[in-house]
Amino acid sequence: MNMQDLMRNVSASYKEFSSGQKKIADLFFREPIFIAFSSALEVGKRVEVSESTVIRWTQKLGYKGYTEFQHTLQRYVRDSSAR
């Protein structure tokens, strides 16, 4: 999987997200680097949802939690900037 696959996965799941989770997804498309290097609390504050909504969003995408999603995203960001 790479960044494009992750973006496709978020796009494919978008219609199933709650309104708060859609705000997180929108932020993900606009500023993936912010999400990659910010806490779930900071992400939630940015889009005015709770930290737990951010965590549930990553779980809905198939991750154990925010940390696992964030580490995956950081790896993709690093790999794409290395090219």
N, CA, C and O atoms as a CHARMM CRD file, in Angstrom:
* protein
*
  332
    1    1 MET  N      0.84200  -1.18000   0.00000 PROA 1      0.00000
    2    1 MET  CA     0.00000   0.00000   0.00000 PROA 1      0.00000
    3    1 MET  C      0.88800   1.24600   0.00000 PROA 1      0.00000
    4    1 MET  O      1.97700   1.24300   0.57400 PROA 1      0.00000
    5    2 ASN  N      0.41400   2.29900  -0.64400 PROA 2      0.00000
    6    2 ASN  CA     1.13800   3.57200  -0.65400 PROA 2      0.00000
    7    2 ASN  C      0.15000   4.70700  -0.38700 PROA 2      0.00000
    8    2 ASN  O     -1.01700   4.46400  -0.08100 PROA 2      0.00000
    9    3 MET  N      0.62500   5.93700  -0.50400 PROA 3      0.00000
   10    3 MET  CA    -0.21600   7.10000  -0.20500 PROA 3      0.00000
   11    3 MET  C     -1.45300   7.14500  -1.09600 PROA 3      0.00000
   12    3 MET  O     -2.54700   7.46100  -0.62800 PROA 3      0.00000
   13    4 GLN  N     -1.28000   6.82600  -2.38600 PROA 4      0.00000
   14    4 GLN  CA    -2.42900   6.82500  -3.30700 PROA 4      0.00000
   15    4 GLN  C     -3.47800   5.80100  -2.85700 PROA 4      0.00000
   16    4 GLN  O     -4.67700   6.07700  -2.87600 PROA 4      0.00000
   17    5 ASP  N     -3.00500   4.61600  -2.45100 PROA 5      0.00000
   18    5 ASP  CA    -3.92400   3.57700  -1.97400 PROA 5      0.00000
   19    5 ASP  C     -4.66600   4.04500  -0.72900 PROA 5      0.00000
   20    5 ASP  O     -5.86700   3.81600  -0.58900 PROA 5      0.00000
   21    6 LEU  N     -3.94300   4.69900   0.16900 PROA 6      0.00000
   22    6 LEU  CA    -4.56300   5.19000   1.39700 PROA 6      0.00000
   23    6 LEU  C     -5.62200   6.23700   1.07200 PROA 6      0.00000
   24    6 LEU  O     -6.70400   6.22600   1.65900 PROA 6      0.00000
   25    7 MET  N     -5.32300   7.13800   0.14800 PROA 7      0.00000
   26    7 MET  CA    -6.30000   8.16000  -0.24900 PROA 7      0.00000
   27    7 MET  C     -7.52800   7.51500  -0.89900 PROA 7      0.00000
   28    7 MET  O     -8.66000   7.94000  -0.66600 PROA 7      0.00000
   29    8 ARG  N     -7.28900   6.48400  -1.71600 PROA 8      0.00000
   30    8 ARG  CA    -8.42000   5.76600  -2.32800 PROA 8      0.00000
   31    8 ARG  C     -9.26600   5.07800  -1.26100 PROA 8      0.00000
   32    8 ARG  O    -10.49400   5.07600  -1.34500 PROA 8      0.00000
   33    9 ASN  N     -8.61200   4.49700  -0.26400 PROA 9      0.00000
   34    9 ASN  CA    -9.32000   3.83000   0.82800 PROA 9      0.00000
   35    9 ASN  C    -10.20900   4.82200   1.58700 PROA 9      0.00000
   36    9 ASN  O    -11.36200   4.51700   1.89200 PROA 9      0.00000
   37   10 VAL  N     -9.67400   6.00000   1.88800 PROA 10     0.00000
   38   10 VAL  CA   -10.45700   7.03400   2.57900 PROA 10     0.00000
   39   10 VAL  C    -11.61800   7.49000   1.69200 PROA 10     0.00000
   40   10 VAL  O    -12.73700   7.66400   2.17500 PROA 10     0.00000
   41   11 SER  N    -11.35700   7.68200   0.40100 PROA 11     0.00000
   42   11 SER  CA   -12.42000   8.08700  -0.53800 PROA 11     0.00000
   43   11 SER  C    -13.53000   7.04700  -0.60300 PROA 11     0.00000
   44   11 SER  O    -14.71300   7.38500  -0.57900 PROA 11     0.00000
   45   12 ALA  N    -13.13800   5.78000  -0.68700 PROA 12     0.00000
   46   12 ALA  CA   -14.11800   4.69700  -0.81100 PROA 12     0.00000
   47   12 ALA  C    -14.98300   4.57600   0.44300 PROA 12     0.00000
   48   12 ALA  O    -16.14300   4.17200   0.36000 PROA 12     0.00000
   49   13 SER  N    -14.43000   4.92100   1.59500 PROA 13     0.00000
   50   13 SER  CA   -15.15300   4.80200   2.86300 PROA 13     0.00000
   51   13 SER  C    -15.93300   6.07500   3.20700 PROA 13     0.00000
   52   13 SER  O    -16.74000   6.06600   4.13700 PROA 13     0.00000
   53   14 TYR  N    -15.70800   7.14800   2.48300 PROA 14     0.00000
   54   14 TYR  CA   -16.22200   8.47900   2.84200 PROA 14     0.00000
   55   14 TYR  C    -17.72300   8.49300   3.12500 PROA 14     0.00000
   56   14 TYR  O    -18.16800   9.09300   4.10400 PROA 14     0.00000
   57   15 LYS  N    -18.49100   7.83800   2.27900 PROA 15     0.00000
   58   15 LYS  CA   -19.95800   7.89000   2.45000 PROA 15     0.00000
   59   15 LYS  C    -20.42300   7.20700   3.73700 PROA 15     0.00000
   60   15 LYS  O    -21.52500   7.47000   4.21900 PROA 15     0.00000
   61   16 GLU  N    -19.58800   6.33300   4.29100 PROA 16     0.00000
   62   16 GLU  CA   -19.94700   5.63100   5.53000 PROA 16     0.00000
   63   16 GLU  C    -19.53900   6.39800   6.78400 PROA 16     0.00000
   64   16 GLU  O    -19.90100   5.99900   7.89100 PROA 16     0.00000
   65   17 PHE  N    -18.79300   7.49100   6.63100 PROA 17     0.00000
   66   17 PHE  CA   -18.33700   8.25600   7.78600 PROA 17     0.00000
   67   17 PHE  C    -19.45500   9.09400   8.37900 PROA 17     0.00000
   68   17 PHE  O    -20.36700   9.52200   7.67100 PROA 17     0.00000
   69   18 SER  N    -19.37900   9.32600   9.68300 PROA 18     0.00000
   70   18 SER  CA   -20.27600  10.27800  10.34300 PROA 18     0.00000
   71   18 SER  C    -19.89200  11.68100   9.87400 PROA 18     0.00000
   72   18 SER  O    -18.86200  11.86000   9.22400 PROA 18     0.00000
   73   19 SER  N    -20.71100  12.66400  10.20000 PROA 19     0.00000
   74   19 SER  CA   -20.38300  14.03800   9.76400 PROA 19     0.00000
   75   19 SER  C    -19.05100  14.48700  10.36000 PROA 19     0.00000
   76   19 SER  O    -18.27700  15.16100   9.67900 PROA 19     0.00000
   77   20 GLY  N    -18.76200  14.13100  11.61500 PROA 20     0.00000
   78   20 GLY  CA   -17.48700  14.48200  12.22000 PROA 20     0.00000
   79   20 GLY  C    -16.32500  13.78100  11.54600 PROA 20     0.00000
   80   20 GLY  O    -15.26600  14.37500  11.34500 PROA 20     0.00000
   81   21 GLN  N    -16.52100  12.52200  11.19700 PROA 21     0.00000
   82   21 GLN  CA   -15.46300  11.76700  10.52300 PROA 21     0.00000
   83   21 GLN  C    -15.20800  12.31400   9.12100 PROA 21     0.00000
   84   21 GLN  O    -14.07700  12.26900   8.63800 PROA 21     0.00000
   85   22 LYS  N    -16.24000  12.82700   8.46800 PROA 22     0.00000
   86   22 LYS  CA   -16.05000  13.45500   7.15500 PROA 22     0.00000
   87   22 LYS  C    -15.17500  14.69700   7.27000 PROA 22     0.00000
   88   22 LYS  O    -14.38900  14.98200   6.36600 PROA 22     0.00000
   89   23 LYS  N    -15.30000  15.44500   8.37700 PROA 23     0.00000
   90   23 LYS  CA   -14.44100  16.61400   8.59800 PROA 23     0.00000
   91   23 LYS  C    -12.97600  16.18800   8.68800 PROA 23     0.00000
   92   23 LYS  O    -12.09300  16.86600   8.16200 PROA 23     0.00000
   93   24 ILE  N    -12.72400  15.06000   9.35800 PROA 24     0.00000
   94   24 ILE  CA   -11.35500  14.54500   9.48200 PROA 24     0.00000
   95   24 ILE  C    -10.84100  14.11400   8.10800 PROA 24     0.00000
   96   24 ILE  O     -9.70500  14.41100   7.74000 PROA 24     0.00000
   97   25 ALA  N    -11.68700  13.41100   7.35600 PROA 25     0.00000
   98   25 ALA  CA   -11.29500  12.96900   6.01800 PROA 25     0.00000
   99   25 ALA  C    -10.97800  14.16600   5.12600 PROA 25     0.00000
  100   25 ALA  O    -10.00700  14.13900   4.37100 PROA 25     0.00000
  101   26 ASP  N    -11.78500  15.20600   5.21000 PROA 26     0.00000
  102   26 ASP  CA   -11.53500  16.41700   4.41300 PROA 26     0.00000
  103   26 ASP  C    -10.17800  17.02200   4.77600 PROA 26     0.00000
  104   26 ASP  O     -9.42300  17.44500   3.90000 PROA 26     0.00000
  105   27 LEU  N     -9.87500  17.05700   6.08500 PROA 27     0.00000
  106   27 LEU  CA    -8.58100  17.55800   6.53100 PROA 27     0.00000
  107   27 LEU  C     -7.45900  16.65200   6.01800 PROA 27     0.00000
  108   27 LEU  O     -6.40600  17.13600   5.60500 PROA 27     0.00000
  109   28 PHE  N     -7.68600  15.35800   6.04600 PROA 28     0.00000
  110   28 PHE  CA    -6.69800  14.40200   5.54700 PROA 28     0.00000
  111   28 PHE  C     -6.35600  14.68800   4.08000 PROA 28     0.00000
  112   28 PHE  O     -5.18400  14.66800   3.70200 PROA 28     0.00000
  113   29 PHE  N     -7.37300  14.95500   3.25700 PROA 29     0.00000
  114   29 PHE  CA    -7.12500  15.25200   1.83800 PROA 29     0.00000
  115   29 PHE  C     -6.39600  16.58500   1.65300 PROA 29     0.00000
  116   29 PHE  O     -5.55000  16.71700   0.76900 PROA 29     0.00000
  117   30 ARG  N     -6.73100  17.58100   2.49700 PROA 30     0.00000
  118   30 ARG  CA    -6.11600  18.90500   2.39200 PROA 30     0.00000
  119   30 ARG  C     -4.71700  18.94800   2.99300 PROA 30     0.00000
  120   30 ARG  O     -3.80200  19.53100   2.41100 PROA 30     0.00000
  121   31 GLU  N     -4.55200  18.32200   4.17000 PROA 31     0.00000
  122   31 GLU  CA    -3.31000  18.46400   4.93400 PROA 31     0.00000
  123   31 GLU  C     -2.85600  17.13700   5.55000 PROA 31     0.00000
  124   31 GLU  O     -2.82900  17.00100   6.77300 PROA 31     0.00000
  125   32 PRO  N     -2.50400  16.16700   4.71700 PROA 32     0.00000
  126   32 PRO  CA    -2.08600  14.87200   5.28700 PROA 32     0.00000
  127   32 PRO  C     -0.86900  14.99000   6.19900 PROA 32     0.00000
  128   32 PRO  O     -0.73200  14.21400   7.14500 PROA 32     0.00000
  129   33 ILE  N      0.00800  15.93900   5.93200 PROA 33     0.00000
  130   33 ILE  CA     1.20600  16.10100   6.76100 PROA 33     0.00000
  131   33 ILE  C      0.82200  16.58900   8.15900 PROA 33     0.00000
  132   33 ILE  O      1.45100  16.19400   9.14100 PROA 33     0.00000
  133   34 PHE  N     -0.18900  17.43200   8.26200 PROA 34     0.00000
  134   34 PHE  CA    -0.66000  17.87300   9.58300 PROA 34     0.00000
  135   34 PHE  C     -1.11900  16.65800  10.39900 PROA 34     0.00000
  136   34 PHE  O     -0.75800  16.51800  11.56700 PROA 34     0.00000
  137   35 ILE  N     -1.90500  15.79500   9.78600 PROA 35     0.00000
  138   35 ILE  CA    -2.38800  14.60400  10.48400 PROA 35     0.00000
  139   35 ILE  C     -1.22600  13.66900  10.82200 PROA 35     0.00000
  140   35 ILE  O     -1.20000  13.07600  11.90000 PROA 35     0.00000
  141   36 ALA  N     -0.27800  13.53900   9.91300 PROA 36     0.00000
  142   36 ALA  CA     0.85500  12.63500  10.12800 PROA 36     0.00000
  143   36 ALA  C      1.66800  13.01700  11.36600 PROA 36     0.00000
  144   36 ALA  O      2.24500  12.14700  12.01900 PROA 36     0.00000
  145   37 PHE  N      1.71800  14.30300  11.69200 PROA 37     0.00000
  146   37 PHE  CA     2.60000  14.75100  12.77100 PROA 37     0.00000
  147   37 PHE  C      1.88500  15.48700  13.89700 PROA 37     0.00000
  148   37 PHE  O      2.52100  16.20700  14.66600 PROA 37     0.00000
  149   38 SER  N      0.56500  15.31500  14.00200 PROA 38     0.00000
  150   38 SER  CA    -0.20600  15.92600  15.08000 PROA 38     0.00000
  151   38 SER  C     -0.91400  14.83800  15.87700 PROA 38     0.00000
  152   38 SER  O     -1.19800  13.75900  15.35600 PROA 38     0.00000
  153   39 SER  N     -1.19100  15.12600  17.12400 PROA 39     0.00000
  154   39 SER  CA    -1.90800  14.15700  17.96400 PROA 39     0.00000
  155   39 SER  C     -3.37400  14.09500  17.54000 PROA 39     0.00000
  156   39 SER  O     -3.88100  14.97800  16.84800 PROA 39     0.00000
  157   40 ALA  N     -4.03300  13.03400  17.97300 PROA 40     0.00000
  158   40 ALA  CA    -5.47400  12.90000  17.70000 PROA 40     0.00000
  159   40 ALA  C     -6.22700  14.07700  18.30700 PROA 40     0.00000
  160   40 ALA  O     -7.19900  14.55900  17.72600 PROA 40     0.00000
  161   41 LEU  N     -5.78900  14.53700  19.46000 PROA 41     0.00000
  162   41 LEU  CA    -6.42100  15.68500  20.10400 PROA 41     0.00000
  163   41 LEU  C     -6.27400  16.94500  19.24200 PROA 41     0.00000
  164   41 LEU  O     -7.23500  17.69300  19.06000 PROA 41     0.00000
  165   42 GLU  N     -5.06500  17.17200  18.71400 PROA 42     0.00000
  166   42 GLU  CA    -4.82000  18.34700  17.85900 PROA 42     0.00000
  167   42 GLU  C     -5.64200  18.27800  16.57400 PROA 42     0.00000
  168   42 GLU  O     -6.18000  19.29000  16.12400 PROA 42     0.00000
  169   43 VAL  N     -5.73900  17.09300  15.98500 PROA 43     0.00000
  170   43 VAL  CA    -6.54600  16.91400  14.76900 PROA 43     0.00000
  171   43 VAL  C     -8.01300  17.21200  15.08400 PROA 43     0.00000
  172   43 VAL  O     -8.68600  17.92500  14.34000 PROA 43     0.00000
  173   44 GLY  N     -8.49600  16.66000  16.19200 PROA 44     0.00000
  174   44 GLY  CA    -9.87700  16.90100  16.59400 PROA 44     0.00000
  175   44 GLY  C    -10.16900  18.37400  16.80200 PROA 44     0.00000
  176   44 GLY  O    -11.20200  18.87900  16.36300 PROA 44     0.00000
  177   45 LYS  N     -9.24900  19.06900  17.48000 PROA 45     0.00000
  178   45 LYS  CA    -9.43500  20.50900  17.71300 PROA 45     0.00000
  179   45 LYS  C     -9.48400  21.26800  16.39400 PROA 45     0.00000
  180   45 LYS  O    -10.28300  22.19200  16.24300 PROA 45     0.00000
  181   46 ARG  N     -8.63900  20.88900  15.43700 PROA 46     0.00000
  182   46 ARG  CA    -8.56400  21.58800  14.14400 PROA 46     0.00000
  183   46 ARG  C     -9.90800  21.54000  13.41600 PROA 46     0.00000
  184   46 ARG  O    -10.30700  22.51700  12.78100 PROA 46     0.00000
  185   47 VAL  N    -10.61300  20.39300  13.50900 PROA 47     0.00000
  186   47 VAL  CA   -11.87900  20.26000  12.77100 PROA 47     0.00000
  187   47 VAL  C    -13.10000  20.23600  13.69900 PROA 47     0.00000
  188   47 VAL  O    -14.21500  19.94300  13.26600 PROA 47     0.00000
  189   48 GLU  N    -12.87300  20.54900  14.98100 PROA 48     0.00000
  190   48 GLU  CA   -13.94800  20.66900  15.97300 PROA 48     0.00000
  191   48 GLU  C    -14.71600  19.37200  16.19000 PROA 48     0.00000
  192   48 GLU  O    -15.94600  19.35200  16.18300 PROA 48     0.00000
  193   49 VAL  N    -13.96000  18.28200  16.38500 PROA 49     0.00000
  194   49 VAL  CA   -14.55000  17.00700  16.79600 PROA 49     0.00000
  195   49 VAL  C    -13.73600  16.49500  17.98400 PROA 49     0.00000
  196   49 VAL  O    -12.66500  17.02500  18.27800 PROA 49     0.00000
  197   50 SER  N    -14.23500  15.48000  18.65600 PROA 50     0.00000
  198   50 SER  CA   -13.52300  14.95100  19.81400 PROA 50     0.00000
  199   50 SER  C    -12.34100  14.07900  19.39200 PROA 50     0.00000
  200   50 SER  O    -12.28400  13.57200  18.27200 PROA 50     0.00000
  201   51 GLU  N    -11.41600  13.92500  20.31100 PROA 51     0.00000
  202   51 GLU  CA   -10.27000  13.04200  20.09800 PROA 51     0.00000
  203   51 GLU  C    -10.75200  11.62400  19.79400 PROA 51     0.00000
  204   51 GLU  O    -10.18700  10.94400  18.93700 PROA 51     0.00000
  205   52 SER  N    -11.79100  11.17800  20.49500 PROA 52     0.00000
  206   52 SER  CA   -12.29800   9.81800  20.27400 PROA 52     0.00000
  207   52 SER  C    -12.89600   9.65500  18.87900 PROA 52     0.00000
  208   52 SER  O    -12.85100   8.55800  18.32200 PROA 52     0.00000
  209   53 THR  N    -13.45400  10.71600  18.30300 PROA 53     0.00000
  210   53 THR  CA   -13.96200  10.65100  16.92800 PROA 53     0.00000
  211   53 THR  C    -12.80600  10.41400  15.95700 PROA 53     0.00000
  212   53 THR  O    -12.93800   9.65500  14.99700 PROA 53     0.00000
  213   54 VAL  N    -11.67600  11.06600  16.21300 PROA 54     0.00000
  214   54 VAL  CA   -10.48800  10.88300  15.37300 PROA 54     0.00000
  215   54 VAL  C    -10.02500   9.42300  15.45900 PROA 54     0.00000
  216   54 VAL  O     -9.71000   8.80300  14.44400 PROA 54     0.00000
  217   55 ILE  N     -9.98700   8.89100  16.66500 PROA 55     0.00000
  218   55 ILE  CA    -9.54800   7.50500  16.87000 PROA 55     0.00000
  219   55 ILE  C    -10.51800   6.52900  16.18800 PROA 55     0.00000
  220   55 ILE  O    -10.09300   5.58500  15.52200 PROA 55     0.00000
  221   56 ARG  N    -11.80300   6.76500  16.36000 PROA 56     0.00000
  222   56 ARG  CA   -12.80300   5.88400  15.71200 PROA 56     0.00000
  223   56 ARG  C    -12.71000   5.94600  14.19700 PROA 56     0.00000
  224   56 ARG  O    -12.94100   4.94500  13.51900 PROA 56     0.00000
  225   57 TRP  N    -12.37400   7.11800  13.65700 PROA 57     0.00000
  226   57 TRP  CA   -12.20300   7.26300  12.20300 PROA 57     0.00000
  227   57 TRP  C    -11.09000   6.35000  11.71000 PROA 57     0.00000
  228   57 TRP  O    -11.25000   5.67000  10.69600 PROA 57     0.00000
  229   58 THR  N     -9.96200   6.32800  12.41800 PROA 58     0.00000
  230   58 THR  CA    -8.85800   5.45800  11.98900 PROA 58     0.00000
  231   58 THR  C     -9.23400   3.99200  12.13300 PROA 58     0.00000
  232   58 THR  O     -8.82500   3.16200  11.32100 PROA 58     0.00000
  233   59 GLN  N    -10.00600   3.67000  13.15400 PROA 59     0.00000
  234   59 GLN  CA   -10.45300   2.27700  13.32400 PROA 59     0.00000
  235   59 GLN  C    -11.39600   1.87100  12.19900 PROA 59     0.00000
  236   59 GLN  O    -11.36600   0.73300  11.73200 PROA 59     0.00000
  237   60 LYS  N    -12.22600   2.80100  11.77300 PROA 60     0.00000
  238   60 LYS  CA   -13.14100   2.51600  10.66000 PROA 60     0.00000
  239   60 LYS  C    -12.36900   2.24000   9.36600 PROA 60     0.00000
  240   60 LYS  O    -12.85600   1.53900   8.48000 PROA 60     0.00000
  241   61 LEU  N    -11.16200   2.79900   9.27100 PROA 61     0.00000
  242   61 LEU  CA   -10.30000   2.57200   8.10700 PROA 61     0.00000
  243   61 LEU  C     -9.51500   1.26700   8.21900 PROA 61     0.00000
  244   61 LEU  O     -8.78300   0.89900   7.30000 PROA 61     0.00000
  245   62 GLY  N     -9.66800   0.56400   9.35300 PROA 62     0.00000
  246   62 GLY  CA    -9.02600  -0.74100   9.50900 PROA 62     0.00000
  247   62 GLY  C     -7.76300  -0.74900  10.35700 PROA 62     0.00000
  248   62 GLY  O     -7.04900  -1.75000  10.40400 PROA 62     0.00000
  249   63 TYR  N     -7.49000   0.35800  11.02100 PROA 63     0.00000
  250   63 TYR  CA    -6.31200   0.42400  11.89100 PROA 63     0.00000
  251   63 TYR  C     -6.71900   0.14600  13.33600 PROA 63     0.00000
  252   63 TYR  O     -7.87800   0.33400  13.70700 PROA 63     0.00000
  253   64 LYS  N     -5.75600  -0.30400  14.15100 PROA 64     0.00000
  254   64 LYS  CA    -6.04200  -0.57400  15.57100 PROA 64     0.00000
  255   64 LYS  C     -6.36700   0.71100  16.30600 PROA 64     0.00000
  256   64 LYS  O     -7.14200   0.71600  17.26300 PROA 64     0.00000
  257   65 GLY  N     -5.77300   1.78900  15.85400 PROA 65     0.00000
  258   65 GLY  CA    -5.99400   3.08600  16.49100 PROA 65     0.00000
  259   65 GLY  C     -5.25500   4.17400  15.75600 PROA 65     0.00000
  260   65 GLY  O     -4.68500   3.95700  14.68700 PROA 65     0.00000
  261   66 TYR  N     -5.27500   5.35300  16.35400 PROA 66     0.00000
  262   66 TYR  CA    -4.67300   6.52500  15.70100 PROA 66     0.00000
  263   66 TYR  C     -3.17500   6.36500  15.50600 PROA 66     0.00000
  264   66 TYR  O     -2.64100   6.72700  14.45700 PROA 66     0.00000
  265   67 THR  N     -2.49000   5.82200  16.51600 PROA 67     0.00000
  266   67 THR  CA    -1.02500   5.69400  16.43300 PROA 67     0.00000
  267   67 THR  C     -0.60400   4.83000  15.25500 PROA 67     0.00000
  268   67 THR  O      0.32400   5.17700  14.52500 PROA 67     0.00000
  269   68 GLU  N     -1.28300   3.70900  15.07100 PROA 68     0.00000
  270   68 GLU  CA    -0.94300   2.82600  13.94000 PROA 68     0.00000
  271   68 GLU  C     -1.17800   3.54600  12.61000 PROA 68     0.00000
  272   68 GLU  O     -0.34200   3.47900  11.70900 PROA 68     0.00000
  273   69 PHE  N     -2.31500   4.23400  12.48900 PROA 69     0.00000
  274   69 PHE  CA    -2.61300   4.99500  11.27100 PROA 69     0.00000
  275   69 PHE  C     -1.55300   6.06900  11.04900 PROA 69     0.00000
  276   69 PHE  O     -1.06400   6.24700   9.93300 PROA 69     0.00000
  277   70 GLN  N     -1.20200   6.78100  12.11400 PROA 70     0.00000
  278   70 GLN  CA    -0.24500   7.87900  12.01900 PROA 70     0.00000
  279   70 GLN  C      1.13400   7.38100  11.57900 PROA 70     0.00000
  280   70 GLN  O      1.78700   8.01500  10.75000 PROA 70     0.00000
  281   71 HSD  N      1.57500   6.25900  12.12700 PROA 71     0.00000
  282   71 HSD  CA     2.87500   5.71100  11.73000 PROA 71     0.00000
  283   71 HSD  C      2.87600   5.30500  10.26100 PROA 71     0.00000
  284   71 HSD  O      3.86100   5.51500   9.55200 PROA 71     0.00000
  285   72 THR  N      1.77700   4.72600   9.81100 PROA 72     0.00000
  286   72 THR  CA     1.64700   4.36100   8.39100 PROA 72     0.00000
  287   72 THR  C      1.70600   5.61700   7.52600 PROA 72     0.00000
  288   72 THR  O      2.42100   5.65200   6.52400 PROA 72     0.00000
  289   73 LEU  N      0.96600   6.63400   7.90800 PROA 73     0.00000
  290   73 LEU  CA     0.92700   7.88900   7.15300 PROA 73     0.00000
  291   73 LEU  C      2.30300   8.55900   7.14400 PROA 73     0.00000
  292   73 LEU  O      2.73000   9.08000   6.11400 PROA 73     0.00000
  293   74 GLN  N      2.99500   8.54900   8.27800 PROA 74     0.00000
  294   74 GLN  CA     4.34000   9.14100   8.34100 PROA 74     0.00000
  295   74 GLN  C      5.29500   8.43500   7.37100 PROA 74     0.00000
  296   74 GLN  O      6.10900   9.07600   6.70700 PROA 74     0.00000
  297   75 ARG  N      5.18200   7.11600   7.30400 PROA 75     0.00000
  298   75 ARG  CA     6.03000   6.34500   6.39300 PROA 75     0.00000
  299   75 ARG  C      5.74700   6.74800   4.94000 PROA 75     0.00000
  300   75 ARG  O      6.68100   6.92500   4.15700 PROA 75     0.00000
  301   76 TYR  N      4.47200   6.89300   4.57500 PROA 76     0.00000
  302   76 TYR  CA     4.11400   7.28800   3.20200 PROA 76     0.00000
  303   76 TYR  C      4.61400   8.69200   2.88700 PROA 76     0.00000
  304   76 TYR  O      5.11500   8.94700   1.79200 PROA 76     0.00000
  305   77 VAL  N      4.47600   9.60100   3.85300 PROA 77     0.00000
  306   77 VAL  CA     4.94000  10.98000   3.65900 PROA 77     0.00000
  307   77 VAL  C      6.45500  10.98900   3.45500 PROA 77     0.00000
  308   77 VAL  O      6.96100  11.66600   2.56000 PROA 77     0.00000
  309   78 ARG  N      7.17000  10.24100   4.28300 PROA 78     0.00000
  310   78 ARG  CA     8.63400  10.13200   4.15800 PROA 78     0.00000
  311   78 ARG  C      9.03300   9.54100   2.82700 PROA 78     0.00000
  312   78 ARG  O      9.92700  10.05600   2.15600 PROA 78     0.00000
  313   79 ASP  N      8.36200   8.43800   2.43300 PROA 79     0.00000
  314   79 ASP  CA     8.68500   7.76800   1.17000 PROA 79     0.00000
  315   79 ASP  C      8.42800   8.68200  -0.02400 PROA 79     0.00000
  316   79 ASP  O      9.23400   8.72700  -0.95300 PROA 79     0.00000
  317   80 SER  N      7.31600   9.40900  -0.00500 PROA 80     0.00000
  318   80 SER  CA     6.98600  10.26100  -1.15800 PROA 80     0.00000
  319   80 SER  C      7.90000  11.47700  -1.23200 PROA 80     0.00000
  320   80 SER  O      8.17300  11.97100  -2.32600 PROA 80     0.00000
  321   81 SER  N      8.38200  11.97300  -0.08100 PROA 81     0.00000
  322   81 SER  CA     9.28300  13.13100  -0.12300 PROA 81     0.00000
  323   81 SER  C     10.71100  12.71000  -0.47800 PROA 81     0.00000
  324   81 SER  O     11.52500  13.54100  -0.88200 PROA 81     0.00000
  325   82 ALA  N     11.00900  11.43100  -0.32800 PROA 82     0.00000
  326   82 ALA  CA    12.35100  10.93300  -0.65800 PROA 82     0.00000
  327   82 ALA  C     12.55100  10.76700  -2.16900 PROA 82     0.00000
  328   82 ALA  O     13.67900  10.63700  -2.64600 PROA 82     0.00000
  329   83 ARG  N     11.45600  10.77300  -2.90200 PROA 83     0.00000
  330   83 ARG  CA    11.53900  10.57900  -4.35700 PROA 83     0.00000
  331   83 ARG  C     11.93700  11.83600  -5.08700 PROA 83     0.00000
  332   83 ARG  O     12.04800  11.82800  -6.31300 PROA 83     0.00000
